[in-house]
Structures are given as C-alpha cells and as structure tokens.
Amino acid sequence: MQQVDVPELEAEELAGAEPGSVGLGGAIEVFTTAADSQARADYIQNVTKGIPMLAEYDFVSGTVLIRVSHYLTPTQAADYTAAAAALG
C-alpha cells in the first residue's frame, strides 16, 4: 500500500462543527459498486450545493467515497485526490 500524506486541520478551524460531521475532518464510505459510490457523491453534492456550511470535498475511487472537510483549502483538499487514487 502506498502512503500518502494528507493535511490536518487546526482545532480553531473546527469550532462549532457538530460531533460526527465531515466538517471535523472527513469520512470514508465504502459501497458495493462503483456506481453506488458515485451516486452517493452526486447526491451529497446536489444536497449541499448553495449551502456553504454543508459544503465538502468528495473523491470517488471505485467503491470508495472519501469525504473531507470544507475547512481545507482547495490546495489541501487536492492532496486527497492522490489518496483516493492510491486506493484504486
């Protein structure tokens, strides 16, 4: 397995995030099929569109959906693209 370094969030960036929320860092969801993981990612993006406090970055790699906090910068979030690709 390839190790990929991913950015960390600072505690003060997370003030007010609900326990268990993706805003606290992220989540990994695994599905039976790649179509299911893509459908879930599409659903999340449609639901959160236009609601900045619910926004997140989503990366799909086969049956795996990686969801990461909107508190990351676009550059930091891009590091997760490499992490998702390494799963494949």
N, C-alpha and C positions, 0 to 999 in steps of 0.2 A: 504494500500500500504506500502511496506517495503522501508525504506530509506536506501540508500547505499551511503557511502562516496566515492567520486572519486577524483583522484589527479587533481591538477591545474597546468597549465603551467606558467612559468615566462615570462614576457614581452620580455626580451632579447633573449629568445629562439625562439621567433616568428618573429624576424626581417627578412624582405624580403618576408614573406608569403603574398600571394595575398588576397585582401578582398574577403570574402565568401568562402575561401578554407578550406578544412578539416584540413589543417595544422595549422589553427588558434585555433583549439581545437577539433572540431568534428561536426557531423551531425547525425540526426536521420531521417531515411526514413521508411515510412510505406507503405506496399503493400497489395494488395487484397488477395493474397495467400502466404503461406509459401514457396512454390516453386518459386514464383516470387522474394521474398526477397533473397532466396539462389542463384538464378540465377544472381541477381544483384551483390551480394557479389563475386560470382565466376568471373563474368565479370570484376569487379574492380581489383581483384587480378591478373587476366590474363593481363590486360592492364598495370598495374603498375609494374609487375614483371621485375626486372632488371633495374628499373629507381628509384634509391634511393630517389630522391627529391619528387617523387609522392607516395612513399610507405605510407601505413597507416595500422592500425589495424581494422579489421572488425569483428563484432559479430552479429550473427543472432539468434533471438528468435521469433519463429513463423513468423508472418508477419512483424516483425520489424527488420531493419538493423541498427546497431549502428556503425558509422564510427568515429574513433578517430585518432588524430594526431600521425605521426611518431616521433614527438619530445618527446613523452613519452617513458620512458624506458619499456622494456618488463614486468618488475615487476609492474610498474604503470598501464600499459595497461591491465594487468591481472585483475585489480580491476573492469574493465568494464564487465568481464565475469559474475561477481556477479550481476552487474546492469542489464545486459541482462537477466539473469535467473530470476530476480525479476519481470520482465515484464510478464513472461510467465504464 
